[in-house]
Amino acid sequence: MKAEHCIARLCLVLVVAAGLPLSALAAAGRVQFAAGDVQMRRGAALAALASGASLDNGDTVLTGATGRAQLRFTDGGLVSLYPDSEFTVTRYVDSGDPAQDSFAVSFLRGSMRAITGLIGKRNPANYKLTTPTAVVGIRGSAYRAFFNPQGQLEVGGEQDEIEVCTHAGCVGLKVGESVLVLSSDRLAVYTNTQALLPLPTPGWPFAAGEQVRSDGSNAAVFLAPVPVVPTTPTPPGNGGTTPGGTTPGGTTPGGTTPGGTTPGGTTPGGTVPGGGTRPGGNGAGGVARPPIIRTPPVLLPPPILFRPPIPIIP
């Protein structure tokens, strides 16, 4: 009886598996690159994510303040996630049949850049990026999206065309165009400036890594920031005004005091008791004299006189 029960369960599993495309049983993709604080939430489990890990339906990739990741799907599509991002694979099916294919993902926060694969090329309607305020569809192959500090979604086209749809309708974007999504009930608004992904903060511990471009070649992730060398202010030259120039009252220290003159009747640097003069006659509060630089004379050697030879007449 127990053997018959096991056989029945096995037959049920085979029947269910036979009705599913092979791609539905395989991984959706893998983590091609991960650096910094990157985690994956699979069901109730949350664990650190490393390069080479598989990516399945329902998985959520989370990047922290120093995290960055690149995901490669089985159809050749690429998704690059920047710091403080949350990306979920909602439904992914790569069957080779446009009637069954699906690339449905959600993007809740952060910044990302995507290059579509064969699923989007076979049928653009099968590709959807869902956000809290809009749905991004494609007619082409590359775009970028991020949430600005105000929490508003900005989307820009990089190759061919894409469309950004809200409850109010859809807006098409060509290469170089960008839109701002203010709310889910309003049409996306074209912006005058191209949407730029936020730049990483200098000092993050990223170096040249194994990130891969769309053509399969390796690319650097971050280069070490160039150290900033502090500069020392140049002191004022000899021709500038020395400290203690004109006081708020308009006279130099040692000049005319509020009640009269300084002892001796002259400012420092003038006549001193005994009839001499003080070096630096302009006083401590005057303008310093530039130093006298004596250049030694240049002695030229005596000229060489050329006398033509006297011809000898035979």
Stockholm file with secondary structure:
# STOCKHOLM 1.0

chainA/1-314         MKAEHCIARLCLVLVVAAGLPLSALAAAGRVQFAAGDVQMRRGAALAALASGASLDNGDTVLTGATGRAQLRFTDGGLVSLYPDSEFTVTRYVDSGDPAQDSFAVSFLRGSMRAITGLIGKRNPANYKLTTPTAVVGIRGSAYRAFFNPQGQLEVGGEQDEIEVCTHAGCVGLKVGESVLVLSSDRLAVYTNTQALLPLPTPGWPFAAGEQVRSDGSNAAVFLAPVPVVPTTPTPPGNGGTTPGGTTPGGTTPGGTTPGGTTPGGTTPGGTVPGGGTRPGGNGAGGVARPPIIRTPPVLLPPPILFRPPIPIIP
#=GR chainA/1-314 SS CHHHHHHHHHHHHHHHHHTSCHHHHSCSEEEEEEESSEEEEETTEEEECCTTCEECTTCEEEECTTCEEEEEETTSCEEEECSSCEEEEEEEECCSCTTTCEEEEEEEESEEEEECCHHHHHCGGGEEEECSSCEEEESSSEEEEEECTTSCEEEEEEESCEEEEETTEEEEECTTCEEEECCTTSCCEECSSCCCCCCCCTTCSCCSCCEECTTSCEECSCCCCCCCCCCCCCCCCTTSBCSSCSCTTSSCTTSCBTTBCCTTSSCTTSBCTTSCBCSSTTCTTSBCCCCCCCCCCCCCCCCCCCCCCCCCCC
#=GC SS_cons         CHHHHHHHHHHHHHHHHHTSCHHHHSCSEEEEEEESSEEEEETTEEEECCTTCEECTTCEEEECTTCEEEEEETTSCEEEECSSCEEEEEEEECCSCTTTCEEEEEEEESEEEEECCHHHHHCGGGEEEECSSCEEEESSSEEEEEECTTSCEEEEEEESCEEEEETTEEEEECTTCEEEECCTTSCCEECSSCCCCCCCCTTCSCCSCCEECTTSCEECSCCCCCCCCCCCCCCCCTTSBCSSCSCTTSSCTTSCBTTBCCTTSSCTTSBCTTSCBCSSTTCTTSBCCCCCCCCCCCCCCCCCCCCCCCCCCC
//
